Amino acid sequence: MSIAVITLLHYFTTSYIWGFHDFYRRLYYIPIILAAFKFGLKGAMLSTLAVVVLYAPHLLIYFGRINIEVINQFLEISMFLIVGAITGALVESESKVRRLLEVQIMRLTDLENYTQNILDSILNGVVAIDKNMLIHSINREGKSLLNIKGEAERTYIYDYFENPGEIKNVMAEAIGKETTIQGYETRILKEQEKKTIIKIHGYPLKNILNRMEGMVIVMEDITEVKRLENQIRRVEKLSAVGELASGIAHEIRNPLGIIKTICQIMRKDAVDADTREGLEIIEAEVDRANRVIQELLDFAKPSVFHYRLQSMDRIIMDVLRITKKYAEQYKVKVDYQCMDDSMVYVDADKLKQAFVNIIINDIQAMPEGGNLCIKLQVEEDWIKISFIDEGIGIEKEKLEKIFEPFYTNKEKGTGLGLAITHRIIEEHKGYIEIESEIHRGTQIDIFLPKHPRGGAEDVKKNLDCR
């Protein structure tokens, strides 16, 4: 269209105004270059040929004959061909480069997406950090472990752990020495009740020049593994103590029975008040020793469990009635919250014994009084019973020992109450978790399976087991 307009200007401008014709002729370069950019070499050559076909007759009309001026004009027309060819070739070349670049970008994008999909499919957290320990990339499991909701890039990895200073030193040393990190255990700093325990492995990240650029951190969630290890160790200790207790309890009980009998006879014949008082003390201590021995025997002997379909809410209500007076004596207010009730096959009496042991410990942990919160709720396939007190708390290094036999912080305690509780919960295929903070209180969570292993029919066939 523009070529036609320029040509018409040539034909309708008088011949004696040659300066205008020179100006019009140079305007032909514009549509030729535009056609080259839009349609490439083919477009440039077609537009050039159109210019030649439309403009050449005007030269013959203008000059009337072929002379040196006409030849000069035709030589300039050849410039149209040269400019069109060069411009078209350059545009074609740039277009090919652009297409190749787009293909490479698509390949790199696909490769990046494929690599990210592989990393996201890994069950462990994978994080790439630079030498300053800033996160550059992280997979889906890594974000889940570190509890990252948005973008994690350009944040320091050690800020996501409970002990950031120690983690920073460990990673800085590994990066500085270009060594690996093998099986370093720590906890994730999460905004939740239960802390996630992870094992960290670190590997040097180097570029193509073999220069250190950072590290690849692999994080493995070992929370469940740790819980099972502790549970196995505790079961082994309980088994060993049970065998020891059953072996010596009877041997101790017989001499104590003889001592008590002799004390009773002597107390009847004693005239002196001091002597009678001393014999009464001996008899009382013998009774206390017998109670400890009975607890040992109860702990050591195999228990008979009577499973029935029970309401967990009703079991807890019965326990609260049992412990009500004891709580009032210590000025402890008990707040029970039943969020979800569930019918489950359990031994109600055994569970009551376990819950009473926990509540008594919670109450004794608040000598000045306080609040005890008990919550019943259902979490997926587990029934969760939480006991939260405001007591003196338990030191972290002692938490792992409180369910061990004979471990107690009480002057007159035997250390068997919580050990028996732990065994009862394990017999129900459940488990216990505990969190405590000094002067802030303790939380004990009991998890019982909503559906017994083997199904309800299997339990019905074995209502009286072991």
Sine and cosine of phi, psi and omega as CSV:
sin_phi,cos_phi,sin_psi,cos_psi,sin_omega,cos_omega
0.00,0.00,-0.72,0.69,0.00,-1.00
-0.92,0.39,-0.57,0.82,0.05,-1.00
-0.90,0.45,-0.67,0.75,0.01,-1.00
-0.89,0.45,-0.66,0.75,-0.01,-1.00
-0.90,0.44,-0.70,0.72,-0.01,-1.00
-0.90,0.44,-0.65,0.76,0.01,-1.00
-0.89,0.45,-0.66,0.75,0.03,-1.00
-0.89,0.45,-0.59,0.81,0.06,-1.00
-0.88,0.47,-0.61,0.79,0.05,-1.00
-0.89,0.46,-0.74,0.68,-0.13,-0.99
-0.95,0.30,-0.47,0.88,-0.07,-1.00
-0.98,-0.21,0.08,1.00,0.11,-0.99
-0.99,-0.12,0.72,-0.69,-0.06,-1.00
-0.85,0.53,0.50,-0.86,-0.14,-0.99
-0.95,0.31,-0.42,0.91,-0.07,-1.00
-0.98,0.19,-0.22,0.98,0.05,-1.00
-1.00,-0.05,0.97,0.25,-0.10,-0.99
-0.93,0.37,-0.46,0.89,0.00,-1.00
-0.88,0.48,-0.61,0.79,0.04,-1.00
-0.91,0.41,-0.61,0.79,-0.01,-1.00
-0.91,0.41,-0.61,0.79,0.09,-1.00
-0.88,0.48,-0.67,0.74,0.01,-1.00
-0.90,0.44,-0.70,0.72,-0.01,-1.00
-0.89,0.45,-0.63,0.77,-0.05,-1.00
-0.89,0.46,-0.64,0.77,0.00,-1.00
-0.95,0.33,-0.36,0.93,0.06,-1.00
-0.91,0.41,-0.35,0.94,0.00,-1.00
-0.88,0.48,-0.42,0.91,-0.02,-1.00
-0.90,0.44,-0.52,0.86,-0.06,-1.00
-0.89,0.45,-0.83,0.56,0.01,-1.00
-0.89,0.45,-0.52,0.86,0.02,-1.00
-0.90,0.43,-0.74,0.68,-0.01,-1.00
-0.91,0.41,-0.65,0.76,0.02,-1.00
-0.89,0.46,-0.66,0.75,0.02,-1.00
-0.90,0.44,-0.59,0.81,0.03,-1.00
-0.90,0.43,-0.68,0.73,0.00,-1.00
-0.93,0.38,-0.54,0.84,-0.09,-1.00
-1.00,0.05,-0.64,0.77,-0.11,-0.99
-0.87,-0.49,0.03,1.00,0.03,-1.00
0.99,0.16,-0.38,-0.92,-0.07,-1.00
-0.89,0.46,-0.64,0.77,-0.01,-1.00
-0.89,0.46,-0.70,0.72,0.01,-1.00
-0.91,0.43,-0.63,0.78,0.00,-1.00
-0.91,0.42,-0.68,0.73,-0.03,-1.00
-0.94,0.34,-0.62,0.78,0.02,-1.00
-0.91,0.41,-0.67,0.75,0.02,-1.00
-0.92,0.39,-0.57,0.82,0.05,-1.00
-0.91,0.41,-0.71,0.71,0.04,-1.00
-0.88,0.48,-0.60,0.80,0.04,-1.00
-0.90,0.44,-0.63,0.77,0.04,-1.00
-0.89,0.46,-0.71,0.70,-0.01,-1.00
-0.88,0.47,-0.74,0.68,-0.04,-1.00
-0.89,0.46,-0.64,0.77,-0.07,-1.00
-0.99,0.11,-0.52,0.85,-0.12,-0.99
-1.00,0.01,-0.53,0.85,-0.07,-1.00
-0.85,0.52,-0.70,0.72,0.03,-1.00
-0.86,0.51,-0.55,0.84,-0.01,-1.00
-0.89,0.46,-0.59,0.80,0.02,-1.00
-0.90,0.44,-0.68,0.74,0.00,-1.00
-0.92,0.39,-0.61,0.79,0.03,-1.00
-0.92,0.39,-0.66,0.75,-0.08,-1.00
-0.93,0.37,-0.72,0.69,-0.08,-1.00
-1.00,-0.02,-0.39,0.92,0.05,-1.00
0.99,0.16,-0.37,0.93,0.00,-1.00
-0.44,-0.90,0.23,-0.97,0.00,-1.00
-1.00,0.00,0.86,-0.51,0.07,-1.00
-0.63,-0.77,-0.17,-0.99,-0.06,-1.00
-0.88,0.47,-0.54,0.84,0.01,-1.00
-0.92,0.38,-0.66,0.75,0.01,-1.00
-0.90,0.43,-0.68,0.74,0.02,-1.00
-0.88,0.48,-0.66,0.75,0.04,-1.00
-0.87,0.49,-0.64,0.77,0.01,-1.00
-0.92,0.40,-0.63,0.78,0.04,-1.00
-0.93,0.37,-0.55,0.84,0.09,-1.00
-0.90,0.44,-0.61,0.79,0.04,-1.00
-0.93,0.37,-0.53,0.85,0.06,-1.00
-0.88,0.47,-0.56,0.83,0.03,-1.00
-0.88,0.47,-0.44,0.90,0.07,-1.00
-0.89,0.45,-0.54,0.84,0.08,-1.00
-0.86,0.51,-0.68,0.73,0.01,-1.00
-0.90,0.44,-0.69,0.72,-0.03,-1.00
-0.90,0.43,-0.74,0.67,0.00,-1.00
-0.88,0.48,-0.68,0.73,0.01,-1.00
-0.89,0.46,-0.68,0.74,-0.02,-1.00
-0.91,0.41,-0.73,0.68,-0.02,-1.00
-0.90,0.44,-0.74,0.67,-0.02,-1.00
-0.88,0.47,-0.70,0.71,0.01,-1.00
-0.88,0.47,-0.66,0.75,0.01,-1.00
-0.90,0.43,-0.67,0.75,0.03,-1.00
-0.90,0.44,-0.67,0.74,0.01,-1.00
-0.90,0.43,-0.67,0.74,0.03,-1.00
-0.87,0.49,-0.71,0.71,-0.01,-1.00
-0.89,0.46,-0.70,0.71,0.02,-1.00
-0.90,0.45,-0.59,0.81,0.00,-1.00
-0.92,0.39,-0.65,0.76,0.04,-1.00
-0.90,0.43,-0.68,0.74,0.02,-1.00
-0.89,0.46,-0.66,0.75,0.00,-1.00
-0.90,0.44,-0.65,0.76,0.02,-1.00
-0.91,0.42,-0.66,0.75,0.05,-1.00
-0.89,0.46,-0.64,0.77,0.03,-1.00
-0.90,0.44,-0.66,0.75,0.03,-1.00
-0.89,0.45,-0.64,0.77,0.03,-1.00
-0.90,0.44,-0.68,0.73,0.01,-1.00
-0.90,0.43,-0.65,0.76,0.03,-1.00
-0.89,0.46,-0.67,0.74,0.03,-1.00
-0.89,0.45,-0.65,0.76,0.02,-1.00
-0.91,0.42,-0.68,0.73,0.02,-1.00
-0.90,0.43,-0.64,0.77,0.02,-1.00
-0.90,0.44,-0.70,0.71,0.03,-1.00
-0.89,0.46,-0.66,0.75,0.01,-1.00
-0.90,0.43,-0.66,0.75,0.02,-1.00
-0.90,0.44,-0.70,0.72,0.02,-1.00
-0.90,0.43,-0.64,0.77,0.01,-1.00
-0.90,0.43,-0.70,0.72,0.03,-1.00
-0.89,0.45,-0.67,0.74,0.01,-1.00
-0.91,0.42,-0.61,0.79,0.05,-1.00
-0.90,0.44,-0.62,0.78,0.05,-1.00
-0.89,0.45,-0.72,0.70,-0.01,-1.00
-0.90,0.44,-0.64,0.77,-0.01,-1.00
-0.93,0.36,-0.37,0.93,0.01,-1.00
-0.99,0.14,-0.26,0.97,0.02,-1.00
-0.96,0.28,0.70,-0.71,-0.06,-1.00
-0.98,0.22,-0.23,0.97,0.07,-1.00
-0.99,-0.12,0.42,-0.91,0.07,-1.00
-0.97,0.23,0.74,-0.67,0.02,-1.00
-0.83,-0.55,0.83,-0.55,-0.04,-1.00
-0.76,-0.65,0.72,-0.69,0.10,-0.99
-0.97,-0.25,0.81,-0.59,-0.02,-1.00
-0.82,-0.57,0.40,-0.92,0.06,-1.00
-1.00,-0.02,-0.13,-0.99,-0.06,-1.00
-0.93,0.37,-0.32,0.95,0.07,-1.00
-1.00,-0.03,0.10,1.00,0.01,-1.00
0.93,0.38,0.44,0.90,0.14,-0.99
-1.00,0.09,0.67,-0.75,-0.01,-1.00
-0.96,0.26,0.78,-0.63,0.05,-1.00
-0.96,-0.28,-0.56,0.83,0.07,-1.00
-0.43,-0.90,0.44,-0.90,-0.05,-1.00
-0.44,-0.90,0.62,-0.78,-0.01,-1.00
-1.00,0.05,0.03,-1.00,-0.10,-0.99
-0.89,0.45,-0.69,0.73,0.00,-1.00
-0.91,0.41,-0.57,0.82,0.05,-1.00
-0.88,0.47,-0.68,0.73,0.04,-1.00
-0.90,0.44,-0.62,0.78,0.01,-1.00
-0.91,0.41,-0.69,0.72,-0.01,-1.00
-0.90,0.43,-0.68,0.73,-0.05,-1.00
-1.00,0.09,0.00,1.00,0.03,-1.00
0.87,0.50,0.71,0.71,0.01,-1.00
-1.00,-0.09,0.85,-0.53,-0.03,-1.00
-1.00,0.02,-0.66,0.75,-0.06,-1.00
-0.95,-0.31,-0.68,-0.73,0.02,-1.00
-0.99,0.15,0.64,-0.77,-0.02,-1.00
-0.94,-0.33,-0.18,0.98,-0.06,-1.00
-0.88,0.48,0.58,-0.81,0.02,-1.00
0.92,0.40,0.44,0.90,0.16,-0.99
-0.90,-0.44,0.44,-0.90,-0.04,-1.00
-0.98,0.18,0.76,-0.65,-0.08,-1.00
-0.91,0.40,-0.56,0.83,-0.08,-1.00
-0.94,0.35,-0.25,0.97,0.01,-1.00
-0.95,0.32,-0.19,0.98,-0.05,-1.00
-1.00,-0.09,0.12,0.99,-0.05,-1.00
-0.90,-0.44,0.34,-0.94,0.00,-1.00
-0.91,0.41,-0.55,0.83,-0.03,-1.00
-0.89,-0.45,0.94,0.34,-0.11,-0.99
-0.86,0.50,-0.62,0.78,-0.02,-1.00
-0.89,0.46,-0.70,0.72,-0.02,-1.00
-0.92,0.38,-0.67,0.74,0.03,-1.00
-0.88,0.47,-0.67,0.74,0.00,-1.00
-0.87,0.49,-0.70,0.72,-0.01,-1.00
-0.91,0.42,-0.66,0.75,-0.01,-1.00
-0.90,0.44,-0.72,0.70,-0.03,-1.00
-0.95,0.32,-0.63,0.78,0.01,-1.00
-0.89,0.47,-0.65,0.76,0.02,-1.00
-0.91,0.41,-0.66,0.75,0.00,-1.00
-0.92,0.40,-0.64,0.77,0.02,-1.00
-0.93,0.37,-0.68,0.73,-0.02,-1.00
-0.90,0.45,-0.63,0.78,-0.03,-1.00
-1.00,-0.08,-0.04,1.00,-0.01,-1.00
0.83,0.55,0.69,0.72,0.02,-1.00
-0.92,-0.39,0.05,-1.00,-0.01,-1.00
-0.99,-0.15,0.29,-0.96,0.14,-0.99
-0.93,-0.37,0.84,-0.55,-0.08,-1.00
-0.88,-0.47,0.93,-0.36,0.18,-0.98
0.89,0.46,0.65,0.76,0.05,-1.00
-0.99,0.15,0.82,-0.57,-0.07,-1.00
-0.98,-0.17,0.69,-0.73,0.02,-1.00
-0.40,-0.92,-0.07,-1.00,0.00,-1.00
-0.86,-0.51,0.55,-0.83,0.04,-1.00
-0.99,0.13,0.65,-0.76,0.05,-1.00
-1.00,0.06,1.00,0.03,-0.03,-1.00
-0.93,-0.36,0.46,-0.89,0.06,-1.00
-1.00,0.05,0.93,0.36,0.00,-1.00
-0.47,-0.88,0.18,-0.98,-0.08,-1.00
-0.94,0.34,-0.70,0.71,-0.06,-1.00
-0.99,-0.12,0.74,-0.67,0.01,-1.00
-1.00,0.07,0.66,-0.75,0.02,-1.00
-1.00,0.01,0.82,-0.57,0.04,-1.00
-1.00,-0.06,0.78,-0.62,-0.01,-1.00
-0.79,-0.61,0.37,-0.93,0.11,-0.99
-0.92,-0.39,0.80,-0.60,-0.08,-1.00
-0.98,-0.22,0.75,-0.67,0.17,-0.99
-0.86,-0.51,0.73,-0.69,-0.01,-1.00
-0.82,-0.57,0.67,-0.74,-0.03,-1.00
-0.75,-0.66,0.67,-0.74,-0.02,-1.00
-0.86,0.52,0.64,-0.77,0.05,-1.00
-0.93,-0.38,0.91,-0.41,-0.08,-1.00
-0.87,-0.49,0.44,-0.90,0.03,-1.00
-1.00,0.02,-0.12,-0.99,-0.07,-1.00
-0.93,0.37,-0.30,0.95,0.05,-1.00
-1.00,-0.02,0.15,0.99,0.01,-1.00
0.90,0.44,0.51,0.86,0.06,-1.00
-0.98,-0.21,0.63,-0.77,-0.06,-1.00
-0.92,0.40,0.82,-0.58,0.04,-1.00
-0.91,-0.42,-0.29,0.96,-0.02,-1.00
0.29,-0.96,-0.56,-0.83,0.00,-1.00
-0.59,-0.80,0.44,-0.90,0.20,-0.98
-0.97,-0.23,0.88,-0.48,-0.04,-1.00
-0.98,-0.21,0.82,-0.58,0.07,-1.00
-0.94,-0.34,0.83,-0.55,-0.05,-1.00
-0.93,-0.38,0.81,-0.59,-0.03,-1.00
-0.90,-0.43,0.84,-0.54,0.02,-1.00
-0.97,0.24,0.91,-0.40,-0.04,-1.00
-0.89,-0.46,0.35,0.94,-0.02,-1.00
-0.85,0.53,-0.76,0.66,-0.03,-1.00
-0.93,0.37,-0.61,0.79,0.02,-1.00
-0.88,0.47,-0.70,0.71,0.01,-1.00
-0.89,0.46,-0.66,0.75,0.00,-1.00
-0.89,0.46,-0.68,0.73,0.00,-1.00
-0.93,0.37,-0.62,0.78,0.05,-1.00
-0.88,0.48,-0.71,0.70,0.03,-1.00
-0.89,0.45,-0.63,0.78,-0.01,-1.00
-0.91,0.42,-0.67,0.75,0.01,-1.00
-0.91,0.42,-0.70,0.72,0.02,-1.00
-0.88,0.48,-0.65,0.76,-0.01,-1.00
-0.91,0.41,-0.66,0.75,0.02,-1.00
-0.89,0.45,-0.66,0.75,0.02,-1.00
-0.89,0.46,-0.67,0.75,0.02,-1.00
-0.91,0.41,-0.67,0.74,0.00,-1.00
-0.89,0.45,-0.64,0.77,0.00,-1.00
-0.90,0.43,-0.69,0.73,0.00,-1.00
-0.90,0.43,-0.68,0.73,0.00,-1.00
-0.91,0.41,-0.60,0.80,0.01,-1.00
-0.88,0.47,-0.70,0.72,0.03,-1.00
-0.90,0.43,-0.66,0.75,0.01,-1.00
-0.90,0.44,-0.69,0.72,-0.05,-1.00
-0.90,0.44,-0.70,0.71,-0.02,-1.00
-0.91,0.41,-0.44,0.90,-0.02,-1.00
-0.97,0.22,-0.54,0.84,-0.11,-0.99
-0.95,-0.30,-0.28,0.96,-0.10,-0.99
-0.87,0.49,-0.72,0.69,-0.03,-1.00
-0.91,0.42,-0.60,0.80,-0.01,-1.00
-0.91,0.41,-0.53,0.85,0.01,-1.00
-0.99,0.14,-0.58,0.82,-0.10,-1.00
-0.91,0.42,-0.64,0.77,-0.03,-1.00
-0.88,0.47,-0.76,0.65,0.05,-1.00
-0.88,0.47,-0.57,0.82,0.02,-1.00
-0.91,0.41,-0.59,0.81,0.03,-1.00
-0.90,0.43,-0.62,0.78,0.02,-1.00
-0.92,0.39,-0.69,0.73,0.00,-1.00
-0.87,0.50,-0.69,0.72,-0.03,-1.00
-0.90,0.43,-0.66,0.75,0.00,-1.00
-0.89,0.46,-0.71,0.70,0.01,-1.00
-0.89,0.45,-0.64,0.77,0.02,-1.00
-0.88,0.47,-0.67,0.74,0.00,-1.00
-0.90,0.44,-0.65,0.76,0.01,-1.00
-0.92,0.39,-0.72,0.70,-0.03,-1.00
-0.91,0.42,-0.57,0.82,-0.02,-1.00
-0.92,0.38,-0.55,0.84,0.03,-1.00
-0.93,0.38,-0.58,0.81,-0.05,-1.00
-1.00,0.02,-0.20,0.98,-0.06,-1.00
-0.95,0.31,0.67,-0.74,0.03,-1.00
-0.98,-0.21,-0.61,0.79,-0.05,-1.00
-0.95,0.30,0.73,-0.68,-0.03,-1.00
-0.90,0.43,-0.65,0.76,0.00,-1.00
-0.89,0.45,-0.63,0.78,0.02,-1.00
-0.90,0.43,-0.69,0.72,0.02,-1.00
-0.88,0.47,-0.65,0.76,0.00,-1.00
-0.90,0.44,-0.67,0.75,0.03,-1.00
-0.90,0.44,-0.66,0.75,0.02,-1.00
-0.92,0.40,-0.58,0.81,0.05,-1.00
-0.90,0.44,-0.65,0.76,0.04,-1.00
-0.89,0.45,-0.69,0.73,0.02,-1.00
-0.87,0.49,-0.69,0.72,-0.02,-1.00
-0.90,0.44,-0.65,0.76,0.02,-1.00
-0.90,0.44,-0.65,0.76,-0.01,-1.00
-0.94,0.35,-0.56,0.83,0.08,-1.00
-0.90,0.44,-0.67,0.74,0.05,-1.00
-0.87,0.48,-0.66,0.75,0.01,-1.00
-0.91,0.42,-0.65,0.76,0.04,-1.00
-0.90,0.44,-0.62,0.79,0.03,-1.00
-0.90,0.44,-0.60,0.80,0.02,-1.00
-0.91,0.42,-0.64,0.77,0.04,-1.00
-0.89,0.45,-0.66,0.75,0.01,-1.00
-0.90,0.43,-0.63,0.77,0.01,-1.00
-0.90,0.44,-0.63,0.78,0.06,-1.00
-0.90,0.44,-0.62,0.78,0.06,-1.00
-0.88,0.48,-0.70,0.72,0.01,-1.00
-0.91,0.42,-0.66,0.75,0.04,-1.00
-0.89,0.46,-0.59,0.81,-0.01,-1.00
-0.95,0.30,-0.59,0.81,-0.12,-0.99
-0.99,0.12,-0.58,0.81,-0.12,-0.99
-0.98,0.22,0.51,-0.86,0.05,-1.00
-0.88,0.47,0.70,-0.71,-0.01,-1.00
-1.00,-0.02,0.55,-0.84,0.09,-1.00
-0.98,-0.19,0.87,-0.49,-0.03,-1.00
-0.97,-0.23,0.71,-0.71,0.01,-1.00
-0.91,-0.42,0.99,-0.16,-0.08,-1.00
-1.00,0.07,0.75,-0.66,0.07,-1.00
-0.66,-0.75,0.39,-0.92,0.07,-1.00
-0.96,0.29,0.90,-0.43,-0.13,-0.99
-0.77,-0.63,0.44,-0.90,0.15,-0.99
-1.00,0.03,0.84,-0.54,-0.01,-1.00
-0.91,0.42,-0.57,0.82,0.03,-1.00
-0.89,0.45,-0.66,0.75,-0.01,-1.00
-0.92,0.40,-0.63,0.78,0.03,-1.00
-0.87,0.49,-0.71,0.70,-0.02,-1.00
-0.92,0.39,-0.62,0.78,0.04,-1.00
-0.88,0.47,-0.64,0.77,0.05,-1.00
-0.90,0.44,-0.64,0.77,0.02,-1.00
-0.90,0.43,-0.64,0.77,0.01,-1.00
-0.91,0.42,-0.58,0.82,0.06,-1.00
-0.92,0.39,-0.59,0.81,0.00,-1.00
-0.93,0.38,-0.64,0.76,-0.12,-0.99
-0.99,-0.12,0.06,1.00,-0.08,-1.00
-0.86,0.51,-0.78,0.63,-0.04,-1.00
-0.90,0.44,-0.64,0.77,0.00,-1.00
-0.89,0.45,-0.66,0.75,0.02,-1.00
-0.91,0.41,-0.67,0.75,0.02,-1.00
-0.89,0.46,-0.60,0.80,0.02,-1.00
-0.88,0.48,-0.59,0.81,0.00,-1.00
-1.00,-0.07,0.11,0.99,0.00,-1.00
0.86,0.50,0.66,0.75,0.03,-1.00
-0.96,-0.28,0.79,-0.61,0.04,-1.00
-1.00,-0.08,0.83,-0.55,-0.04,-1.00
-0.98,-0.19,0.83,-0.56,0.03,-1.00
-0.92,-0.39,0.93,-0.38,-0.03,-1.00
-0.97,-0.26,0.78,-0.62,0.00,-1.00
-0.84,-0.54,0.93,-0.38,0.05,-1.00
-0.99,-0.13,0.99,-0.16,-0.02,-1.00
-0.99,0.11,-0.62,0.78,0.03,-1.00
-0.56,-0.83,0.81,-0.58,0.10,-0.99
-0.99,-0.11,0.37,-0.93,-0.02,-1.00
-0.48,-0.88,0.63,-0.77,0.10,-1.00
-1.00,-0.03,0.80,-0.60,-0.09,-1.00
-0.54,-0.84,0.46,-0.89,0.03,-1.00
-0.99,0.14,0.94,-0.34,-0.01,-1.00
-0.57,-0.82,0.20,-0.98,0.17,-0.98
-1.00,-0.07,0.97,-0.23,-0.11,-0.99
-0.87,0.50,-0.67,0.74,-0.04,-1.00
-0.90,0.44,-0.66,0.75,0.01,-1.00
-0.91,0.41,-0.67,0.74,0.01,-1.00
-0.91,0.41,-0.62,0.79,0.06,-1.00
-0.87,0.50,-0.67,0.74,0.04,-1.00
-0.87,0.49,-0.68,0.73,0.00,-1.00
-0.90,0.43,-0.71,0.70,-0.04,-1.00
-0.92,0.39,-0.62,0.78,0.03,-1.00
-0.89,0.46,-0.67,0.74,0.03,-1.00
-0.86,0.51,-0.68,0.73,-0.01,-1.00
-0.92,0.38,-0.71,0.71,-0.04,-1.00
-0.90,0.44,-0.66,0.75,0.02,-1.00
-0.88,0.47,-0.67,0.74,0.05,-1.00
-0.89,0.45,-0.65,0.76,0.02,-1.00
-0.90,0.44,-0.68,0.74,-0.01,-1.00
-0.91,0.41,-0.68,0.73,0.01,-1.00
-0.92,0.38,-0.35,0.94,0.05,-1.00
-0.98,0.20,-0.10,1.00,0.03,-1.00
-0.85,-0.53,0.94,0.34,-0.08,-1.00
-0.89,0.46,-0.42,0.91,0.02,-1.00
-1.00,-0.08,0.15,0.99,-0.05,-1.00
1.00,0.00,0.13,-0.99,0.00,-1.00
0.36,-0.93,-0.36,-0.93,-0.05,-1.00
-0.88,-0.48,0.68,-0.73,0.10,-1.00
-0.86,-0.51,0.87,-0.49,-0.02,-1.00
-0.96,-0.27,0.78,-0.63,0.04,-1.00
-0.87,-0.49,0.80,-0.60,-0.03,-1.00
-0.84,-0.54,0.69,-0.73,0.10,-1.00
-0.87,-0.49,0.84,-0.54,-0.01,-1.00
-0.48,-0.88,0.26,-0.96,0.00,-1.00
-0.92,-0.38,0.79,-0.61,0.05,-1.00
-0.85,-0.53,0.98,-0.22,-0.03,-1.00
0.82,0.57,-0.92,-0.39,-0.05,-1.00
-0.99,-0.14,0.27,0.96,-0.07,-1.00
-0.82,-0.57,0.60,-0.80,0.16,-0.99
-0.99,-0.11,0.83,-0.56,-0.09,-1.00
-0.93,-0.37,0.83,-0.55,0.08,-1.00
-0.90,-0.45,0.88,-0.47,-0.06,-1.00
-0.95,-0.32,0.68,-0.73,0.08,-1.00
-0.87,-0.50,0.92,-0.39,-0.10,-0.99
-0.86,-0.51,0.91,-0.40,-0.01,-1.00
-0.93,-0.35,0.12,-0.99,0.02,-1.00
-0.90,-0.43,0.60,0.80,-0.12,-0.99
-0.99,0.12,-0.32,-0.95,-0.11,-0.99
-0.97,0.26,-0.27,0.96,0.02,-1.00
0.99,0.14,0.15,-0.99,-0.03,-1.00
-0.78,-0.63,0.70,-0.72,0.03,-1.00
-0.90,0.43,0.56,-0.83,-0.09,-1.00
-0.85,0.53,-0.64,0.77,-0.04,-1.00
-0.94,0.34,-0.24,0.97,0.00,-1.00
-0.99,-0.15,-0.17,0.99,-0.07,-1.00
-0.87,0.49,-0.64,0.77,-0.06,-1.00
-0.94,0.33,-0.22,0.97,-0.11,-0.99
-0.98,-0.22,-0.20,0.98,-0.19,-0.98
-0.92,0.39,-0.35,0.94,0.02,-1.00
-0.99,-0.11,0.10,0.99,0.04,-1.00
-0.99,0.11,0.58,-0.82,0.00,-1.00
-0.87,0.48,0.65,-0.76,0.08,-1.00
0.95,0.32,0.07,1.00,0.07,-1.00
-1.00,-0.03,0.87,-0.50,-0.03,-1.00
-0.47,-0.88,0.47,-0.88,0.09,-1.00
-0.98,-0.20,0.03,1.00,-0.05,-1.00
-1.00,-0.09,0.55,-0.84,-0.03,-1.00
-0.91,0.41,-0.62,0.79,-0.08,-1.00
-0.94,-0.33,0.21,0.98,-0.02,-1.00
-0.99,0.13,0.46,-0.89,0.03,-1.00
-1.00,-0.09,-0.29,0.96,-0.03,-1.00
0.97,0.25,0.33,0.94,-0.01,-1.00
-0.95,-0.31,-0.29,0.96,-0.07,-1.00
-0.86,0.51,-0.82,0.58,-0.03,-1.00
-0.95,0.30,-0.46,0.89,0.07,-1.00
-0.91,0.43,-0.68,0.74,0.05,-1.00
-0.91,0.42,-0.66,0.75,0.03,-1.00
-0.85,0.52,-0.71,0.71,-0.01,-1.00
-0.89,0.46,-0.65,0.76,-0.02,-1.00
-0.92,0.39,-0.64,0.77,0.01,-1.00
-0.88,0.48,-0.69,0.72,-0.01,-1.00
-0.91,0.40,-0.64,0.77,0.02,-1.00
-0.91,0.41,-0.59,0.81,0.04,-1.00
-0.90,0.44,-0.45,0.89,0.07,-1.00
-1.00,0.02,0.23,0.97,0.00,-1.00
0.89,0.45,0.47,0.88,0.03,-1.00
-0.95,-0.30,-0.14,-0.99,0.04,-1.00
-0.48,-0.88,0.27,-0.96,-0.06,-1.00
-0.85,-0.53,0.67,-0.74,0.13,-0.99
-0.83,-0.55,0.57,-0.82,-0.06,-1.00
-0.67,-0.74,0.69,-0.73,0.10,-1.00
-0.76,-0.65,0.68,-0.73,-0.03,-1.00
-0.52,-0.85,0.47,-0.88,0.05,-1.00
-0.63,-0.78,0.75,-0.66,-0.06,-1.00
-0.85,0.53,0.74,-0.68,0.02,-1.00
0.91,0.42,0.12,0.99,0.04,-1.00
-0.90,-0.44,-0.44,0.90,0.03,-1.00
0.83,-0.55,0.01,-1.00,-0.07,-1.00
-0.74,-0.68,0.59,-0.81,0.10,-0.99
-0.83,-0.56,0.83,-0.55,0.07,-1.00
-0.92,-0.39,0.84,-0.55,0.02,-1.00
-0.93,-0.36,0.83,-0.56,0.06,-1.00
-0.96,-0.27,0.79,-0.61,0.01,-1.00
-0.92,-0.39,0.85,-0.52,0.05,-1.00
-0.88,-0.48,0.67,-0.75,-0.02,-1.00
-0.91,0.41,0.72,-0.69,0.02,-1.00
-0.93,0.37,-0.58,0.82,0.03,-1.00
-0.86,-0.51,0.89,-0.45,-0.03,-1.00
-0.86,0.51,0.49,-0.87,0.06,-1.00
-0.89,0.46,0.74,-0.67,-0.05,-1.00
1.00,-0.08,-0.19,0.98,0.05,-1.00
1.00,0.02,0.24,-0.97,-0.06,-1.00
-0.91,0.43,-0.58,0.82,-0.04,-1.00
-0.90,0.44,-0.61,0.79,0.01,-1.00
-0.90,0.44,-0.61,0.80,0.02,-1.00
-0.93,0.36,-0.63,0.78,0.00,-1.00
-0.88,0.47,-0.57,0.82,0.01,-1.00
-0.95,0.30,-0.33,0.94,-0.05,-1.00
-0.78,-0.63,0.83,0.55,-0.05,-1.00
-0.91,0.42,-0.59,0.81,0.07,-1.00
-0.94,-0.33,0.98,-0.19,-0.10,-0.99
-0.88,-0.47,0.43,-0.90,0.04,-1.00
0.83,0.56,0.00,0.00,0.00,0.00
